[in-house]
Amino acid sequence: MTTRVRVLLAAVGVALAVTGVLLVGGGPSPGVGDCVAAGPDQTVVVVGCDDPAATFRVIGVLDDVPPLQSQPVCMGVFPRSTASYSAGGLSATPDRVLCLVAA
């Protein structure tokens, strides 16, 4: 395994650790420009960006991306992306992915 692959896998691991395996909760689906925070029962909720609970801001939304590949794909499309989130958790099944930066 090359150093580049190890670094990429480490980055994906960190991104998954940061965003967790949260499930998108009820309410509006997060969109570009929205800020999100962890909600009750492992949900993600849209909050005001001035809310102290705001953890990330959505800078992009991608469809049909396997969650396991979400961070490298987000970084390729949105280079400022520092984290990613998908309701698919650690699944290999394509899903909607949020590309995120710190709020």
N, C-alpha and C positions, 0 to 999 in steps of 0.2 A: 504494500500500500504506500503510495507516494505521500510526501509531506503535504502537498496541496489537497489531496483527498482527505487526509487526517484533519487538516485545518477546516475544510468544508464541513466534514462530519461534526467537528467540535462546534462550529458556528450554528449548525442546525440543532445540535443538542442544547446549546445555550438558548437559542430562540424558543425551542419547545419548552424548556424549563421556565423561561420568563413568561411565556404566554399560557403555559399549562395546557391541560386538556379540557378547557372550559367549554361549556355548551352555550350556544347562542340562546338567550332566553326570550320570553315573550316581549312584546313591544316592537318598536320599529327596528328594522334591520339596519345595522351600522352602514353608513355610506361614506364616500370620500368627504373629508373635512370634519366628520363627526369625531368626538372624543368618546372613549369607552373606559369602563371600569369593571372590576370584578363585582358581580352581584351575588345575591344569596343563592345557595344551592349550586354553586359552580356555574353561574350564568355570566354572560357578558351583557352589560347594559350601556345604552347610550346616555351620556351625561354631558352637561355643559362643559365647555373647555376651561371655564373659569372655576369649575368645581374642584376642590382639593382632592377628590377621589379620582379624578381623571388621570389615567395611567398612560394611555396611548392615544394618538390621533391617527385616523385612517388616512393614508395617502394614496391608496389604490385598492381596487377590488378586482380579483381575477376569478374567472369561472373555470371549472373542469381542471383543477390542479390537484394532484394527489397531495394530501396534507404532509406526507413524509418529505416531499420535495418543495414545500411551500416557501421556505426561506430563501433557498438559492434562486428559485423562480422570481420571487419578489425582488431580490437584489438585482437580478438581471434586468427587470423592467423598471424598477424604482430604486436606483442606486442608494438613495438616502434611507431606505428601509432598514430598520434595526431589529425588527421582530415581525412575526407573522402569526396569524390565528386562523384556525378552521374548526368548524363544529365537528369535523371528521376525526378529530384527535390524532391518533397515530396511524390512521387507516391509509391504505394504498389506493383506495377508491377515490376517483376525482370528486372534488367538492368545491364550494365557494371559499375563497381565501381572502382574508383581509391583510393588506401590507401596511405595517405600522411604523411610527416613529414615536419617541417619547413625547408625551403631552407637555 
